[in-house]
Amino acid sequence: MEEGTSKSPGHSAHTDDCQLWDPREDCDVRQILDRIADKWSLLVVALLDGRSLRFTELRRKIDGISQRMLTVTLRQLERDGLVRRTVHPVVPPRVDYELTPLGTTLYGTIEALVTWTEEHQAEIAAARDDYDRRAAEAQLTDA
């Protein structure tokens, strides 16, 4: 489980007076944002847009995700009503995952975030290079 992620799968007591950008951990809005902004959740939602995939297909397409992390992510997205899990009664069992109508509405937001990233990746790369250069220079002068 990633640092800062709630270890409890259950619903914690929530704060009814949550405000926009409320940082409190018990705020429902923050809990939902924590879920949908998770790196694995973003990738799963993006991959399921307009299609259903089997667990093994998702795992193969998401570089670096463990079987356990994919299982946890899919369960949480299913619990939040964003992903539908369908078990087909065949041998061996076949399980497909697809976005629910609610999950489909989230895809547009993710698409906007990816578009922003693509449009600004050169600026971000230049800023990283500048930061790394300044950090290296500072380390030399501190030595």
mmCIF file of the C-alpha atoms, coordinates in Angstrom:
data_MODEL
# 
_entry.id   MODEL 
# 
loop_
_atom_site.group_PDB 
_atom_site.id 
_atom_site.type_symbol 
_atom_site.label_atom_id 
_atom_site.label_alt_id 
_atom_site.label_comp_id 
_atom_site.label_asym_id 
_atom_site.label_entity_id 
_atom_site.label_seq_id 
_atom_site.pdbx_PDB_ins_code 
_atom_site.Cartn_x 
_atom_site.Cartn_y 
_atom_site.Cartn_z 
_atom_site.occupancy 
_atom_site.B_iso_or_equiv 
_atom_site.pdbx_formal_charge 
_atom_site.auth_seq_id 
_atom_site.auth_comp_id 
_atom_site.auth_asym_id 
_atom_site.auth_atom_id 
_atom_site.pdbx_PDB_model_num 
ATOM 1   C CA . MET A 1 1   ? 0.000   0.000   0.000   1.00 0.00 ? 1   MET A CA 1 
ATOM 2   C CA . GLU A 1 2   ? 1.372   3.412   -0.895  1.00 0.00 ? 2   GLU A CA 1 
ATOM 3   C CA . GLU A 1 3   ? 2.343   5.865   1.780   1.00 0.00 ? 3   GLU A CA 1 
ATOM 4   C CA . GLY A 1 4   ? -0.600  7.997   2.861   1.00 0.00 ? 4   GLY A CA 1 
ATOM 5   C CA . THR A 1 5   ? -3.176  5.506   1.608   1.00 0.00 ? 5   THR A CA 1 
ATOM 6   C CA . SER A 1 6   ? -5.808  4.463   4.107   1.00 0.00 ? 6   SER A CA 1 
ATOM 7   C CA . LYS A 1 7   ? -5.225  0.890   5.213   1.00 0.00 ? 7   LYS A CA 1 
ATOM 8   C CA . SER A 1 8   ? -8.881  0.371   6.042   1.00 0.00 ? 8   SER A CA 1 
ATOM 9   C CA . PRO A 1 9   ? -11.108 -0.770  3.177   1.00 0.00 ? 9   PRO A CA 1 
ATOM 10  C CA . GLY A 1 10  ? -14.147 0.316   5.144   1.00 0.00 ? 10  GLY A CA 1 
ATOM 11  C CA . HIS A 1 11  ? -15.691 3.765   5.223   1.00 0.00 ? 11  HIS A CA 1 
ATOM 12  C CA . SER A 1 12  ? -14.232 5.887   7.971   1.00 0.00 ? 12  SER A CA 1 
ATOM 13  C CA . ALA A 1 13  ? -16.217 8.459   9.846   1.00 0.00 ? 13  ALA A CA 1 
ATOM 14  C CA . HIS A 1 14  ? -16.535 11.400  7.521   1.00 0.00 ? 14  HIS A CA 1 
ATOM 15  C CA . THR A 1 15  ? -16.799 15.107  7.936   1.00 0.00 ? 15  THR A CA 1 
ATOM 16  C CA . ASP A 1 16  ? -20.080 16.540  6.672   1.00 0.00 ? 16  ASP A CA 1 
ATOM 17  C CA . ASP A 1 17  ? -18.702 20.073  6.454   1.00 0.00 ? 17  ASP A CA 1 
ATOM 18  C CA . CYS A 1 18  ? -15.939 19.368  3.917   1.00 0.00 ? 18  CYS A CA 1 
ATOM 19  C CA . GLN A 1 19  ? -14.950 22.397  1.892   1.00 0.00 ? 19  GLN A CA 1 
ATOM 20  C CA . LEU A 1 20  ? -13.382 22.716  -1.539  1.00 0.00 ? 20  LEU A CA 1 
ATOM 21  C CA . TRP A 1 21  ? -9.739  21.505  -1.380  1.00 0.00 ? 21  TRP A CA 1 
ATOM 22  C CA . ASP A 1 22  ? -10.323 20.237  2.161   1.00 0.00 ? 22  ASP A CA 1 
ATOM 23  C CA . PRO A 1 23  ? -7.118  18.469  3.283   1.00 0.00 ? 23  PRO A CA 1 
ATOM 24  C CA . ARG A 1 24  ? -8.639  16.564  6.188   1.00 0.00 ? 24  ARG A CA 1 
ATOM 25  C CA . GLU A 1 25  ? -8.177  12.804  5.888   1.00 0.00 ? 25  GLU A CA 1 
ATOM 26  C CA . ASP A 1 26  ? -11.734 12.049  7.021   1.00 0.00 ? 26  ASP A CA 1 
ATOM 27  C CA . CYS A 1 27  ? -13.280 14.212  4.294   1.00 0.00 ? 27  CYS A CA 1 
ATOM 28  C CA . ASP A 1 28  ? -15.181 12.162  1.686   1.00 0.00 ? 28  ASP A CA 1 
ATOM 29  C CA . VAL A 1 29  ? -14.027 14.427  -1.146  1.00 0.00 ? 29  VAL A CA 1 
ATOM 30  C CA . ARG A 1 30  ? -10.388 13.933  -0.192  1.00 0.00 ? 30  ARG A CA 1 
ATOM 31  C CA . GLN A 1 31  ? -10.869 10.172  0.049   1.00 0.00 ? 31  GLN A CA 1 
ATOM 32  C CA . ILE A 1 32  ? -12.358 10.077  -3.451  1.00 0.00 ? 32  ILE A CA 1 
ATOM 33  C CA . LEU A 1 33  ? -9.578  12.293  -4.824  1.00 0.00 ? 33  LEU A CA 1 
ATOM 34  C CA . ASP A 1 34  ? -6.987  10.065  -3.165  1.00 0.00 ? 34  ASP A CA 1 
ATOM 35  C CA . ARG A 1 35  ? -8.518  7.103   -4.983  1.00 0.00 ? 35  ARG A CA 1 
ATOM 36  C CA . ILE A 1 36  ? -8.972  8.529   -8.456  1.00 0.00 ? 36  ILE A CA 1 
ATOM 37  C CA . ALA A 1 37  ? -5.674  10.434  -8.436  1.00 0.00 ? 37  ALA A CA 1 
ATOM 38  C CA . ASP A 1 38  ? -3.698  7.322   -7.518  1.00 0.00 ? 38  ASP A CA 1 
ATOM 39  C CA . LYS A 1 39  ? -1.245  6.466   -10.311 1.00 0.00 ? 39  LYS A CA 1 
ATOM 40  C CA . TRP A 1 40  ? -2.591  2.935   -10.744 1.00 0.00 ? 40  TRP A CA 1 
ATOM 41  C CA . SER A 1 41  ? -6.241  4.030   -10.755 1.00 0.00 ? 41  SER A CA 1 
ATOM 42  C CA . LEU A 1 42  ? -5.556  6.602   -13.463 1.00 0.00 ? 42  LEU A CA 1 
ATOM 43  C CA . LEU A 1 43  ? -3.941  3.974   -15.663 1.00 0.00 ? 43  LEU A CA 1 
ATOM 44  C CA . VAL A 1 44  ? -6.713  1.417   -15.110 1.00 0.00 ? 44  VAL A CA 1 
ATOM 45  C CA . VAL A 1 45  ? -9.443  3.936   -15.946 1.00 0.00 ? 45  VAL A CA 1 
ATOM 46  C CA . ALA A 1 46  ? -7.568  5.070   -19.042 1.00 0.00 ? 46  ALA A CA 1 
ATOM 47  C CA . LEU A 1 47  ? -7.051  1.497   -20.271 1.00 0.00 ? 47  LEU A CA 1 
ATOM 48  C CA . LEU A 1 48  ? -10.681 0.523   -19.712 1.00 0.00 ? 48  LEU A CA 1 
ATOM 49  C CA . ASP A 1 49  ? -12.076 3.435   -21.701 1.00 0.00 ? 49  ASP A CA 1 
ATOM 50  C CA . GLY A 1 50  ? -14.429 1.988   -24.312 1.00 0.00 ? 50  GLY A CA 1 
ATOM 51  C CA . ARG A 1 51  ? -13.512 -1.642  -23.697 1.00 0.00 ? 51  ARG A CA 1 
ATOM 52  C CA . SER A 1 52  ? -13.413 -4.431  -21.200 1.00 0.00 ? 52  SER A CA 1 
ATOM 53  C CA . LEU A 1 53  ? -10.205 -6.205  -20.288 1.00 0.00 ? 53  LEU A CA 1 
ATOM 54  C CA . ARG A 1 54  ? -9.302  -9.296  -18.332 1.00 0.00 ? 54  ARG A CA 1 
ATOM 55  C CA . PHE A 1 55  ? -7.115  -9.055  -15.246 1.00 0.00 ? 55  PHE A CA 1 
ATOM 56  C CA . THR A 1 56  ? -4.134  -10.566 -17.055 1.00 0.00 ? 56  THR A CA 1 
ATOM 57  C CA . GLU A 1 57  ? -4.519  -8.107  -19.940 1.00 0.00 ? 57  GLU A CA 1 
ATOM 58  C CA . LEU A 1 58  ? -4.538  -5.164  -17.529 1.00 0.00 ? 58  LEU A CA 1 
ATOM 59  C CA . ARG A 1 59  ? -1.495  -6.481  -15.691 1.00 0.00 ? 59  ARG A CA 1 
ATOM 60  C CA . ARG A 1 60  ? 0.422   -6.966  -18.929 1.00 0.00 ? 60  ARG A CA 1 
ATOM 61  C CA . LYS A 1 61  ? -0.420  -3.427  -20.125 1.00 0.00 ? 61  LYS A CA 1 
ATOM 62  C CA . ILE A 1 62  ? 0.493   -1.650  -16.859 1.00 0.00 ? 62  ILE A CA 1 
ATOM 63  C CA . ASP A 1 63  ? 4.250   -1.719  -16.532 1.00 0.00 ? 63  ASP A CA 1 
ATOM 64  C CA . GLY A 1 64  ? 5.445   -2.071  -12.944 1.00 0.00 ? 64  GLY A CA 1 
ATOM 65  C CA . ILE A 1 65  ? 2.176   -2.993  -11.224 1.00 0.00 ? 65  ILE A CA 1 
ATOM 66  C CA . SER A 1 66  ? 2.171   -6.075  -9.016  1.00 0.00 ? 66  SER A CA 1 
ATOM 67  C CA . GLN A 1 67  ? -0.635  -8.603  -9.062  1.00 0.00 ? 67  GLN A CA 1 
ATOM 68  C CA . ARG A 1 68  ? -1.597  -7.596  -5.526  1.00 0.00 ? 68  ARG A CA 1 
ATOM 69  C CA . MET A 1 69  ? -1.630  -3.844  -6.311  1.00 0.00 ? 69  MET A CA 1 
ATOM 70  C CA . LEU A 1 70  ? -3.785  -4.407  -9.390  1.00 0.00 ? 70  LEU A CA 1 
ATOM 71  C CA . THR A 1 71  ? -6.190  -6.525  -7.342  1.00 0.00 ? 71  THR A CA 1 
ATOM 72  C CA . VAL A 1 72  ? -6.425  -3.839  -4.636  1.00 0.00 ? 72  VAL A CA 1 
ATOM 73  C CA . THR A 1 73  ? -6.862  -1.062  -7.215  1.00 0.00 ? 73  THR A CA 1 
ATOM 74  C CA . LEU A 1 74  ? -9.611  -2.892  -9.094  1.00 0.00 ? 74  LEU A CA 1 
ATOM 75  C CA . ARG A 1 75  ? -11.472 -3.703  -5.870  1.00 0.00 ? 75  ARG A CA 1 
ATOM 76  C CA . GLN A 1 76  ? -11.335 -0.086  -4.744  1.00 0.00 ? 76  GLN A CA 1 
ATOM 77  C CA . LEU A 1 77  ? -12.499 1.212   -8.124  1.00 0.00 ? 77  LEU A CA 1 
ATOM 78  C CA . GLU A 1 78  ? -15.304 -1.339  -8.094  1.00 0.00 ? 78  GLU A CA 1 
ATOM 79  C CA . ARG A 1 79  ? -16.292 -0.297  -4.562  1.00 0.00 ? 79  ARG A CA 1 
ATOM 80  C CA . ASP A 1 80  ? -16.399 3.348   -5.664  1.00 0.00 ? 80  ASP A CA 1 
ATOM 81  C CA . GLY A 1 81  ? -18.692 2.438   -8.560  1.00 0.00 ? 81  GLY A CA 1 
ATOM 82  C CA . LEU A 1 82  ? -16.169 3.267   -11.281 1.00 0.00 ? 82  LEU A CA 1 
ATOM 83  C CA . VAL A 1 83  ? -15.402 -0.253  -12.514 1.00 0.00 ? 83  VAL A CA 1 
ATOM 84  C CA . ARG A 1 84  ? -17.691 -3.229  -13.090 1.00 0.00 ? 84  ARG A CA 1 
ATOM 85  C CA . ARG A 1 85  ? -16.385 -6.756  -12.548 1.00 0.00 ? 85  ARG A CA 1 
ATOM 86  C CA . THR A 1 86  ? -18.095 -9.526  -14.522 1.00 0.00 ? 86  THR A CA 1 
ATOM 87  C CA . VAL A 1 87  ? -17.420 -13.185 -13.752 1.00 0.00 ? 87  VAL A CA 1 
ATOM 88  C CA . HIS A 1 88  ? -18.253 -15.544 -16.608 1.00 0.00 ? 88  HIS A CA 1 
ATOM 89  C CA . PRO A 1 89  ? -19.296 -19.071 -15.560 1.00 0.00 ? 89  PRO A CA 1 
ATOM 90  C CA . VAL A 1 90  ? -16.747 -20.968 -17.633 1.00 0.00 ? 90  VAL A CA 1 
ATOM 91  C CA . VAL A 1 91  ? -13.845 -23.238 -16.796 1.00 0.00 ? 91  VAL A CA 1 
ATOM 92  C CA . PRO A 1 92  ? -11.372 -21.794 -16.102 1.00 0.00 ? 92  PRO A CA 1 
ATOM 93  C CA . PRO A 1 93  ? -13.290 -18.783 -14.746 1.00 0.00 ? 93  PRO A CA 1 
ATOM 94  C CA . ARG A 1 94  ? -13.050 -15.621 -16.827 1.00 0.00 ? 94  ARG A CA 1 
ATOM 95  C CA . VAL A 1 95  ? -13.325 -12.207 -15.205 1.00 0.00 ? 95  VAL A CA 1 
ATOM 96  C CA . ASP A 1 96  ? -13.690 -9.012  -17.219 1.00 0.00 ? 96  ASP A CA 1 
ATOM 97  C CA . TYR A 1 97  ? -13.422 -5.432  -16.023 1.00 0.00 ? 97  TYR A CA 1 
ATOM 98  C CA . GLU A 1 98  ? -15.025 -2.403  -17.638 1.00 0.00 ? 98  GLU A CA 1 
ATOM 99  C CA . LEU A 1 99  ? -15.870 1.165   -16.722 1.00 0.00 ? 99  LEU A CA 1 
ATOM 100 C CA . THR A 1 100 ? -19.316 1.878   -15.359 1.00 0.00 ? 100 THR A CA 1 
ATOM 101 C CA . PRO A 1 101 ? -21.181 4.915   -16.712 1.00 0.00 ? 101 PRO A CA 1 
ATOM 102 C CA . LEU A 1 102 ? -19.766 6.839   -13.730 1.00 0.00 ? 102 LEU A CA 1 
ATOM 103 C CA . GLY A 1 103 ? -16.250 5.636   -14.533 1.00 0.00 ? 103 GLY A CA 1 
ATOM 104 C CA . THR A 1 104 ? -16.715 6.721   -18.141 1.00 0.00 ? 104 THR A CA 1 
ATOM 105 C CA . THR A 1 105 ? -17.412 10.287  -17.006 1.00 0.00 ? 105 THR A CA 1 
ATOM 106 C CA . LEU A 1 106 ? -14.081 10.265  -15.153 1.00 0.00 ? 106 LEU A CA 1 
ATOM 107 C CA . TYR A 1 107 ? -12.170 9.344   -18.308 1.00 0.00 ? 107 TYR A CA 1 
ATOM 108 C CA . GLY A 1 108 ? -12.699 12.810  -19.829 1.00 0.00 ? 108 GLY A CA 1 
ATOM 109 C CA . THR A 1 109 ? -11.030 14.408  -16.827 1.00 0.00 ? 109 THR A CA 1 
ATOM 110 C CA . ILE A 1 110 ? -8.107  12.005  -17.029 1.00 0.00 ? 110 ILE A CA 1 
ATOM 111 C CA . GLU A 1 111 ? -7.804  12.694  -20.749 1.00 0.00 ? 111 GLU A CA 1 
ATOM 112 C CA . ALA A 1 112 ? -7.575  16.434  -20.023 1.00 0.00 ? 112 ALA A CA 1 
ATOM 113 C CA . LEU A 1 113 ? -4.802  15.798  -17.490 1.00 0.00 ? 113 LEU A CA 1 
ATOM 114 C CA . VAL A 1 114 ? -2.847  13.664  -19.976 1.00 0.00 ? 114 VAL A CA 1 
ATOM 115 C CA . THR A 1 115 ? -3.287  16.320  -22.682 1.00 0.00 ? 115 THR A CA 1 
ATOM 116 C CA . TRP A 1 116 ? -1.955  18.991  -20.310 1.00 0.00 ? 116 TRP A CA 1 
ATOM 117 C CA . THR A 1 117 ? 1.019   16.756  -19.496 1.00 0.00 ? 117 THR A CA 1 
ATOM 118 C CA . GLU A 1 118 ? 1.790   16.184  -23.166 1.00 0.00 ? 118 GLU A CA 1 
ATOM 119 C CA . GLU A 1 119 ? 1.552   19.913  -23.919 1.00 0.00 ? 119 GLU A CA 1 
ATOM 120 C CA . HIS A 1 120 ? 3.893   20.872  -21.065 1.00 0.00 ? 120 HIS A CA 1 
ATOM 121 C CA . GLN A 1 121 ? 6.329   17.953  -20.912 1.00 0.00 ? 121 GLN A CA 1 
ATOM 122 C CA . ALA A 1 122 ? 9.170   19.925  -22.555 1.00 0.00 ? 122 ALA A CA 1 
ATOM 123 C CA . GLU A 1 123 ? 8.782   22.765  -20.031 1.00 0.00 ? 123 GLU A CA 1 
ATOM 124 C CA . ILE A 1 124 ? 8.753   20.300  -17.156 1.00 0.00 ? 124 ILE A CA 1 
ATOM 125 C CA . ALA A 1 125 ? 11.840  18.517  -18.520 1.00 0.00 ? 125 ALA A CA 1 
ATOM 126 C CA . ALA A 1 126 ? 13.657  21.882  -18.793 1.00 0.00 ? 126 ALA A CA 1 
ATOM 127 C CA . ALA A 1 127 ? 12.646  22.814  -15.231 1.00 0.00 ? 127 ALA A CA 1 
ATOM 128 C CA . ARG A 1 128 ? 13.902  19.449  -13.942 1.00 0.00 ? 128 ARG A CA 1 
ATOM 129 C CA . ASP A 1 129 ? 17.214  19.871  -15.760 1.00 0.00 ? 129 ASP A CA 1 
ATOM 130 C CA . ASP A 1 130 ? 17.600  23.378  -14.334 1.00 0.00 ? 130 ASP A CA 1 
ATOM 131 C CA . TYR A 1 131 ? 16.771  22.196  -10.818 1.00 0.00 ? 131 TYR A CA 1 
ATOM 132 C CA . ASP A 1 132 ? 19.175  19.246  -11.053 1.00 0.00 ? 132 ASP A CA 1 
ATOM 133 C CA . ARG A 1 133 ? 21.956  21.537  -12.365 1.00 0.00 ? 133 ARG A CA 1 
ATOM 134 C CA . ARG A 1 134 ? 21.425  24.037  -9.509  1.00 0.00 ? 134 ARG A CA 1 
ATOM 135 C CA . ALA A 1 135 ? 21.293  21.216  -6.934  1.00 0.00 ? 135 ALA A CA 1 
ATOM 136 C CA . ALA A 1 136 ? 24.552  19.757  -8.270  1.00 0.00 ? 136 ALA A CA 1 
ATOM 137 C CA . GLU A 1 137 ? 26.221  23.198  -8.178  1.00 0.00 ? 137 GLU A CA 1 
ATOM 138 C CA . ALA A 1 138 ? 24.996  23.765  -4.617  1.00 0.00 ? 138 ALA A CA 1 
ATOM 139 C CA . GLN A 1 139 ? 26.354  20.384  -3.559  1.00 0.00 ? 139 GLN A CA 1 
ATOM 140 C CA . LEU A 1 140 ? 29.766  21.261  -4.997  1.00 0.00 ? 140 LEU A CA 1 
ATOM 141 C CA . THR A 1 141 ? 29.882  24.593  -3.163  1.00 0.00 ? 141 THR A CA 1 
ATOM 142 C CA . ASP A 1 142 ? 28.778  22.950  0.118   1.00 0.00 ? 142 ASP A CA 1 
ATOM 143 C CA . ALA A 1 143 ? 31.520  20.335  -0.103  1.00 0.00 ? 143 ALA A CA 1 
# 
